[in-house]
Amino acid sequence: MTQILPIQDNVPAFDPDALSFVPLGGSGEFGCNLNVYHCNGKYLIVDCGLGFPDERFPGIDILLPDPSFLAQNNKDIVGLVLTHAHDDHKAAIAPLWPLLTCPIYATPFVADLLRFQLNEWALAKRVPLHEVPLGSTIDLDPFKIEFINTAHSVVESSMLFIQTPHGNVLHTGDWRMDDKPMEGKATDIARLAKLKNEKVLALIGDSTNANINDRHPSESELTQPLAEMFKSTSGRVIITTFAHSVPRMRSVAEAAILAKRTVGMTGRSMLKVHDVARKHNYLQDIVPFSSDKEIAGMPRHKVVLFATGSQGEAGSAMDRLANSNHTTITLEAGDTVIFSAREIPGNEKAIQRIRNALMHRGVKVIMPENKFVHASGHAYADEVLELYKMVQPNAVIAVHGGEENQQACIDLAIDAGIKHSFVPSNGDIIAIKPEGLVKTGQVQAGLMAVDGTRVVPVRDSLSIKERHRVSAEGNIVVTVVTDEEGYLLHDPVFSIAGLTSDEDDSIDLETMLTVDIDQAVNRSEPADRSDPDVLREVIRLAIRRRIKTEFGKRPLLNVHLIQLA
């Protein structure tokens, strides 16, 4: 069983005679995957991805793992290795790299997609990015890392077999046991089967679908059902999926051939992935996809259009299509939208808004929970159990998922007869030893946010706290103009948000506040009225009293006072 020792928070406590593992993001949550290995005083980073904000983070588009611990030790980082191209594993690199300043290693397709993001942050010429051939091995002393091909919903996904002087581990990344992935490499079962002879001390594994029984159908099994849906639809078919889903591009393209439809694509991120995939010789025998402008001029019953925005992202192609803001395509009653992607936790409300907008206009919406329109890239329980029995690790550490998913991984490990297991929280230091897993300490872990062009800690960000307050309590901005004695020269001007439900209520509130301010100013002593700071406070308190009486709230309040001589 796992041994848990008393610890002092945020004090690094690495066992010098062991390989240690530290999840800094992605454990107990979806997204923000950032994992660290420590050996002989050196650090190896595996993945560095973004997270998905929910209603707790108003106005924030991107969440990042907190790399503070790594930033304090960046001189000892030997490298950052990427398992695959999904943004929840790589898109935090650009904003966080100035804190890490380490070399990065990725397969060619993954590296090219990362370069786009580095360019956006003006880092492409600064970051040492090394391309690693598929299935090869790199030596980052004291770590030796072998890339083992695995199927996933994006090409060039890899498990990492990490060898060190203190033992070996298998880091799965995102994976599944699909021997017909449509595009890219199948999971290298032959190589994985040999690992049972390599004394794998721990398997650090993806937990996403470990709580779902059975095996998920292969990506190749999706083509025929999609073709039947395309044939039975009289209008346009829009299919929205993750931008990086190159295997899905092939599945849809082959289904469209069977249904005698032309495939088009809209959405900048998906077009970029498509172009990079073709550059690296994927999709070579597939006819190039048409542009949205070309699709707009074709008969509706003859087209299938890929669109980004399967998670309801604001401003995405799907968002614009649903709200009639797309520049070239207009959806009509009789058209069909297929969500060929799972809902990532935290995105449910955004997706529902898109669905509601579509259905309001008579567009049919098909979701994965209703029909077979999506093949997951993450292993189900039977596949996880198969991997455990194949590799026969001494221990299992469950990452990448919520606690329910992680615990399901551990239950499967017990079923497989694995002696040691652990469900970590972000920041835990876990020593991996032949005799088991020992939690030896904890380092700082948490969330950062991209706020405009800044990266700020969520726990300290005043702007994020203000957005929370505005969302819950409302916002009032008032401009008051007085003479030099402090008397109002005309009615105050208000900007009020989040308090009233319609224009009439807003006018009534402004009228009440105008009277309150006028009375409060007139009751003030002459010396108070002529002092701008005191008068501003008089006005603020008058507004506070009224809002508390009428709504029981404390909105964010800004008083702009202009005194004319």
C-alpha positions in Angstrom: 0.0 0.0 0.0 1.0 3.6 -0.4 2.8 5.3 2.5 1.8 8.9 3.2 4.1 10.8 5.5 3.4 14.0 7.5 4.5 16.9 5.4 4.9 20.7 5.5 3.1 22.3 2.6 5.2 23.9 -0.2 8.5 22.6 1.1 10.3 20.5 -1.5 11.3 17.2 -0.1 12.8 15.0 -2.7 14.3 11.6 -1.8 17.9 11.7 -3.1 17.8 7.9 -3.7 14.6 7.8 -5.7 12.9 9.0 -8.9 10.1 11.4 -7.9 7.0 12.5 -9.7 5.2 15.8 -9.2 1.9 16.7 -11.0 1.6 20.5 -11.2 -1.6 20.4 -13.2 -4.1 17.9 -14.6 -4.6 15.8 -11.5 -8.1 16.1 -10.0 -9.1 18.3 -13.0 -9.4 18.3 -16.8 -6.8 20.4 -18.6 -3.7 22.2 -17.4 -1.6 19.1 -17.7 1.9 19.7 -16.4 3.9 16.8 -14.9 7.4 16.8 -13.5 10.0 14.1 -12.8 12.9 14.6 -10.4 16.1 12.6 -10.4 19.6 13.4 -9.1 18.8 17.0 -8.7 17.4 17.4 -12.3 13.9 18.0 -13.5 12.1 16.6 -16.6 8.8 18.3 -17.6 6.2 16.3 -19.5 3.5 18.4 -21.2 2.4 22.0 -20.4 -1.2 22.7 -21.3 -4.0 25.1 -20.8 -7.3 24.6 -19.0 -10.9 25.4 -19.6 -12.5 28.2 -17.5 -16.0 27.8 -16.2 -18.3 30.3 -14.4 -15.8 30.7 -11.6 -13.5 32.7 -14.0 -15.6 35.4 -15.6 -13.9 37.2 -18.5 -11.0 34.7 -18.5 -10.4 32.8 -21.7 -7.4 30.6 -20.8 -6.2 29.0 -17.5 -2.7 27.8 -17.0 -0.9 25.6 -14.4 1.2 27.5 -11.9 4.9 26.9 -12.7 6.3 28.9 -9.8 8.1 25.9 -8.4 9.8 25.1 -11.7 10.6 28.8 -12.3 12.6 28.7 -9.0 14.6 25.7 -10.3 14.8 26.4 -14.0 18.5 26.0 -14.2 18.1 22.4 -13.3 15.4 21.6 -15.9 16.9 19.3 -18.6 13.9 19.6 -21.0 10.2 19.7 -21.6 8.9 16.7 -23.6 5.5 16.7 -25.3 3.3 13.6 -25.6 1.0 15.0 -28.3 -0.5 18.1 -29.9 -3.6 18.8 -28.0 -3.8 22.3 -26.4 -4.5 20.9 -22.9 -1.0 19.4 -23.1 1.0 22.0 -25.1 -0.7 25.4 -25.3 0.6 26.8 -22.0 4.2 26.6 -23.2 4.3 29.9 -25.0 2.9 32.1 -22.1 4.9 30.2 -19.5 8.2 29.5 -21.3 9.9 32.7 -20.1 9.6 31.3 -16.6 11.0 27.9 -17.6 13.7 28.8 -20.2 14.3 25.1 -21.1 14.6 23.2 -24.4 11.5 21.5 -25.8 11.3 18.1 -27.5 8.4 17.1 -29.8 7.7 15.0 -32.8 7.6 16.9 -36.1 3.8 17.4 -36.4 3.6 18.5 -32.8 6.6 20.8 -33.1 5.1 22.6 -36.1 1.8 23.3 -34.4 3.7 24.5 -31.3 5.7 27.0 -33.5 2.4 28.8 -34.4 1.7 29.4 -30.7 5.3 30.5 -30.1 5.0 32.9 -32.9 1.9 34.5 -31.4 4.0 35.3 -28.3 7.1 36.4 -30.3 9.1 33.4 -28.9 9.8 31.3 -32.0 13.4 32.5 -32.3 14.1 32.3 -28.6 12.8 28.8 -27.7 15.1 25.8 -28.4 12.6 23.4 -30.1 14.0 20.0 -31.1 12.1 17.7 -33.4 12.2 14.0 -32.4 11.5 11.2 -34.9 8.5 9.0 -34.1 9.4 6.0 -32.0 12.9 7.3 -31.2 14.8 7.8 -28.0 16.5 10.9 -26.5 19.0 11.2 -23.7 18.5 14.1 -21.3 20.8 13.0 -18.5 19.8 11.5 -16.1 16.6 10.7 -18.0 16.5 8.5 -21.1 13.1 8.9 -22.9 11.7 6.6 -25.5 8.7 7.7 -27.6 6.3 4.8 -28.0 3.6 5.3 -30.7 0.0 5.3 -29.5 -3.4 5.9 -31.0 -5.3 9.0 -29.9 -7.6 11.5 -31.5 -4.6 13.4 -32.9 -1.7 12.0 -34.9 1.8 11.6 -33.5 0.7 10.8 -29.9 3.3 9.0 -27.8 3.7 7.2 -24.5 7.0 7.9 -22.8 9.1 5.2 -21.4 11.4 7.1 -19.0 14.6 5.3 -17.7 16.6 6.7 -14.8 19.4 5.5 -12.5 16.7 5.0 -9.8 14.2 3.1 -11.9 11.9 3.2 -14.9 8.3 4.6 -15.5 5.8 4.6 -18.3 4.0 7.9 -18.8 1.0 7.2 -21.0 0.0 10.6 -22.1 -3.4 10.4 -23.8 -4.0 7.0 -25.5 -6.3 4.2 -26.4 -6.0 0.6 -27.8 -7.1 1.4 -31.4 -5.4 -0.7 -34.0 -7.2 1.1 -36.8 -7.0 4.8 -36.0 -7.7 5.9 -39.6 -4.8 8.3 -39.6 -1.4 8.1 -37.8 0.2 5.2 -35.9 -1.7 2.5 -34.1 -0.7 1.8 -30.5 2.6 -0.1 -30.5 1.4 -3.2 -28.6 4.5 -5.2 -29.4 6.8 -2.6 -27.7 4.5 -2.2 -24.7 4.4 -6.0 -24.2 8.2 -6.0 -23.9 8.0 -3.5 -21.0 7.1 -6.2 -18.5 10.7 -7.3 -18.7 12.0 -3.7 -18.1 11.0 -3.5 -14.4 8.5 -0.6 -14.7 8.3 0.9 -11.2 5.2 2.9 -12.0 2.7 3.6 -14.7 1.6 7.2 -14.7 -1.7 7.0 -16.6 -4.5 8.9 -18.2 -7.7 8.5 -16.2 -10.2 10.3 -18.5 -12.4 7.3 -19.4 -11.3 4.8 -16.8 -14.7 4.9 -15.2 -16.5 3.7 -18.4 -16.8 0.0 -18.8 -15.9 -2.0 -21.9 -13.9 -0.8 -24.9 -14.8 2.1 -27.1 -15.3 1.4 -30.8 -12.4 2.1 -33.2 -12.2 5.3 -35.1 -12.6 3.2 -38.3 -16.1 2.1 -37.1 -17.3 5.7 -37.3 -17.2 6.1 -41.1 -20.3 4.0 -41.9 -22.7 5.6 -39.3 -21.6 9.1 -40.4 -22.2 8.2 -44.0 -25.8 7.0 -43.2 -26.5 10.3 -41.4 -25.1 12.3 -44.3 -27.3 10.4 -46.7 -30.5 10.9 -44.6 -30.1 14.6 -44.2 -31.7 16.9 -46.8 -29.8 20.1 -46.0 -26.2 21.0 -45.1 -24.3 19.0 -42.6 -22.1 20.8 -40.2 -19.7 18.7 -38.2 -17.9 20.3 -35.3 -15.0 18.6 -33.6 -11.7 19.3 -32.0 -9.4 21.3 -34.3 -6.6 18.8 -33.9 -8.7 15.7 -34.9 -6.8 14.6 -38.0 -8.1 11.0 -37.8 -11.7 12.5 -37.7 -10.9 14.5 -40.8 -10.3 11.2 -42.6 -13.4 9.5 -41.1 -15.6 12.3 -42.3 -14.0 12.6 -45.7 -14.5 8.9 -46.3 -18.1 9.1 -45.1 -18.7 12.0 -47.4 -17.5 10.0 -50.4 -20.0 7.3 -49.5 -22.8 9.9 -49.2 -21.6 11.8 -52.4 -21.0 15.0 -50.5 -18.2 17.5 -50.8 -16.2 18.3 -47.6 -15.4 21.9 -46.6 -13.7 23.5 -43.6 -14.1 26.7 -41.7 -12.3 27.9 -38.6 -8.7 29.2 -38.5 -7.3 26.7 -36.0 -8.7 23.7 -37.9 -7.4 25.0 -41.2 -4.0 25.4 -39.7 -4.0 21.8 -38.3 -5.2 20.5 -41.7 -2.4 22.3 -43.5 0.3 21.0 -41.1 -1.1 17.5 -41.3 -0.8 17.5 -45.1 2.7 19.0 -44.8 3.7 15.9 -42.8 2.1 13.5 -45.3 -1.1 12.8 -43.5 -4.4 12.8 -45.5 -2.5 12.5 -48.7 -5.0 10.4 -50.5 -7.9 12.6 -49.4 -9.2 15.3 -51.9 -8.3 18.7 -50.5 -11.2 20.2 -48.6 -13.1 23.1 -50.1 -13.2 26.5 -48.5 -16.3 27.9 -46.8 -16.7 30.3 -49.7 -16.8 27.4 -52.2 -19.2 25.4 -50.0 -21.6 28.4 -49.9 -22.2 28.2 -53.6 -22.9 24.4 -53.7 -26.3 22.7 -53.3 -27.1 22.3 -49.6 -27.6 18.5 -49.8 -24.2 18.0 -51.4 -21.9 19.4 -48.7 -20.4 18.6 -45.3 -18.7 21.4 -43.5 -16.1 21.0 -40.7 -16.4 23.9 -38.2 -14.4 24.7 -35.1 -16.1 25.4 -31.8 -17.3 22.0 -30.5 -16.8 23.3 -26.9 -18.9 26.4 -27.5 -15.9 28.8 -27.7 -17.0 32.4 -28.2 -16.0 33.7 -31.6 -15.4 30.2 -33.1 -16.9 29.2 -36.4 -19.6 27.2 -34.7 -20.5 30.2 -32.5 -20.7 32.4 -35.6 -22.8 29.9 -37.5 -25.2 29.4 -34.6 -25.7 33.2 -34.3 -25.9 34.1 -38.0 -22.6 36.0 -37.8 -20.6 33.8 -40.2 -19.3 35.8 -43.2 -20.2 33.2 -45.9 -22.4 30.4 -44.5 -26.0 30.8 -43.2 -27.7 27.9 -41.6 -31.4 27.2 -42.2 -34.2 24.9 -41.0 -33.4 21.4 -42.4 -29.7 21.7 -41.9 -28.0 19.4 -39.4 -25.2 20.1 -36.9 -23.3 17.1 -35.5 -21.2 17.5 -32.4 -18.5 15.0 -33.0 -16.6 15.6 -29.7 -17.1 15.0 -26.0 -18.1 17.8 -23.7 -15.1 18.8 -21.6 -16.2 19.5 -18.0 -16.7 23.2 -17.6 -17.9 23.8 -21.1 -21.5 22.5 -20.7 -23.2 25.9 -20.5 -21.3 27.3 -23.5 -22.2 24.2 -25.6 -25.8 24.4 -24.5 -26.0 28.1 -25.6 -24.9 27.0 -29.1 -27.4 24.2 -29.2 -30.2 26.4 -28.1 -29.4 29.0 -30.8 -29.3 26.3 -33.5 -32.5 24.6 -32.5 -34.3 28.0 -32.2 -33.7 28.3 -36.0 -34.9 24.9 -36.8 -31.5 23.3 -37.2 -31.3 19.6 -36.1 -28.6 19.0 -33.5 -27.0 15.5 -33.0 -24.9 14.9 -29.9 -22.6 12.0 -29.0 -24.8 10.8 -26.2 -27.7 10.3 -28.7 -25.9 8.7 -31.6 -22.5 7.2 -32.5 -20.9 10.3 -33.9 -17.7 10.4 -31.9 -14.9 7.9 -31.1 -13.0 8.9 -28.0 -9.3 9.1 -28.0 -9.1 8.0 -24.4 -9.0 4.4 -23.2 -12.0 2.8 -21.6 -11.8 0.5 -18.5 -11.1 -2.7 -20.4 -8.3 -1.0 -22.4 -6.7 0.4 -19.2 -6.9 -3.1 -17.6 -5.3 -4.6 -20.7 -2.4 -2.1 -20.5 -1.8 -2.9 -16.8 -1.7 -6.6 -17.5 0.6 -6.1 -20.5 3.1 -3.8 -18.8 2.8 -5.3 -15.3 4.1 -2.1 -13.4 4.9 -2.3 -9.8 2.7 0.7 -9.1 0.1 3.0 -10.7 -0.3 6.8 -10.3 -3.5 8.1 -11.8 -3.5 11.5 -13.4 -5.4 13.4 -16.1 -8.9 13.6 -14.9 -11.2 14.3 -12.0 -11.0 12.3 -8.7 -13.7 9.9 -9.9 -11.7 9.1 -13.0 -8.5 8.7 -11.0 -10.1 6.4 -8.5 -11.4 4.3 -11.3 -7.8 3.9 -12.5 -6.8 2.7 -9.1 -9.7 0.2 -8.8 -8.5 -1.3 -12.1 -5.0 -1.5 -10.8 -6.2 -3.5 -7.9 -8.2 -5.8 -10.2 -4.9 -6.3 -12.2 -3.1 -7.4 -9.0 -0.9 -4.3 -8.9 0.4 -3.8 -5.3 0.9 -0.1 -5.1 -1.2 2.9 -6.3 -1.8 6.5 -5.6 -4.3 9.3 -6.5 -2.2 12.5 -6.4 -3.3 16.1 -6.0 -1.5 18.8 -7.9 1.7 19.7 -6.0 2.3 16.3 -4.3 5.8 15.0 -4.4 5.8 11.2 -4.8 8.9 9.1 -4.4 8.7 6.0 -6.7 10.5 3.1 -5.1 10.6 -0.7 -5.6 8.9 -1.0 -2.2 6.1 1.4 -3.1 5.1 5.0 -3.4 5.9 7.5 -0.7 4.5 11.1 -0.6 7.5 13.0 0.7 6.4 16.6 0.4 4.5 19.2 -1.5 5.2 22.2 -3.7 3.1 25.2 -4.8 0.5 24.3 -7.3 -2.5 26.2 -8.6 -3.9 28.2 -11.5 -2.7 31.1 -13.5 -4.7 33.1 -16.1 -4.0 34.9 -19.3 -5.6 38.2 -18.6 -5.2 40.2 -21.9 -1.4 40.0 -22.5 -0.5 39.3 -18.9 -0.1 36.0 -17.0 -1.4 36.4 -13.5 -2.0 34.1 -10.5 -5.8 33.4 -10.2 -5.5 33.6 -6.4 -4.0 37.1 -6.5 -5.6 38.7 -9.6 -7.6 41.8 -8.6 -9.1 42.0 -12.1 -10.5 38.5 -11.8 -11.9 39.2 -8.4 -13.5 42.3 -9.7 -15.1 40.3 -12.5 -16.5 37.8 -10.0 -18.0 40.7 -8.1 -19.5 42.3 -11.2 -21.0 39.0 -12.2 -22.6 38.4 -8.8 -23.3 41.9 -7.5 -23.4 44.2 -10.6 -21.5 47.3 -11.5 -22.3 51.1 -11.3 -20.3 53.9 -12.8 -21.6 57.4 -12.0 -20.3 60.8 -13.2 -21.2 63.8 -11.1 -20.5 67.5 -12.1 -20.6 70.2 -9.3 -19.7 73.8 -8.9 -16.8 74.9 -6.7 -19.1 74.8 -3.6 -20.1 71.2 -4.3 -23.6 71.7 -5.6 -24.8 69.6 -8.5 -24.8 71.5 -11.8 -26.9 68.8 -13.6 -28.2 65.3 -13.0 -25.6 62.6 -12.6 -24.8 60.3 -15.5 -25.0 56.5 -14.8 -23.8 53.3 -16.3 -25.4 50.4 -14.5 -24.9 46.7 -15.2 -26.2 43.5 -13.6 -28.8 45.1 -11.3 -32.0 45.7 -13.4 -33.8 43.5 -15.8 -35.1 46.0 -18.3 -34.7 49.6 -19.5 -37.7 50.9 -17.4 -36.3 49.5 -14.2 -33.0 51.1 -15.0 -34.6 54.5 -15.5 -36.4 54.2 -12.2 -33.2 53.3 -10.4 -31.4 56.2 -11.9 -34.1 58.6 -10.8 -34.0 57.3 -7.2 -30.2 57.5 -7.2 -30.3 61.1 -8.5 -32.6 62.2 -5.7 -30.4 60.3 -3.1 -27.2 62.0 -4.3 -28.8 65.5 -4.5 -30.2 65.1 -0.9 -26.9 63.8 0.4 -24.9 66.6 -1.1 -27.3 69.3 0.1 -27.2 67.9 3.7 -23.4 68.0 3.7 -21.4 70.7 5.5 -20.0 73.4 3.2 -16.4 72.3 4.0 -17.3 68.7 3.0 -19.0 69.7 -0.2 -15.9 71.7 -1.3 -13.5 68.8 -0.5 -13.5 66.5 -3.6 -12.4 63.4 -1.6 -15.1 63.9 1.1 -17.8 64.7 -1.4 -17.0 61.6 -3.4 -17.4 59.5 -0.3 -20.8 61.2 0.5 -22.0 60.3 -3.0 -20.7 56.7 -2.7 -22.4 56.1 0.6 -25.7 57.5 -0.7 -25.6 55.0 -3.6 -24.6 52.1 -1.4 -27.5 52.7 0.9 -30.0 52.7 -1.9 -28.7 49.6 -3.6 -28.6 47.7 -0.4 -32.2 48.7 0.3 -33.5 47.8 -3.1 -31.4 44.8 -4.1 -29.4 43.7 -1.0 -26.2 43.8 -3.1 -22.8 45.5 -3.0 -21.9 46.3 -6.7 -18.6 47.4 -7.9 -18.9 51.2 -7.7 -16.9 54.0 -9.3 -17.6 57.6 -8.7 -16.2 60.2 -11.1 -16.4 63.7 -9.6 -15.8 66.8 -11.7 -15.8 70.1 -9.9 -15.9 73.3 -12.0 -14.4 76.5 -10.7 
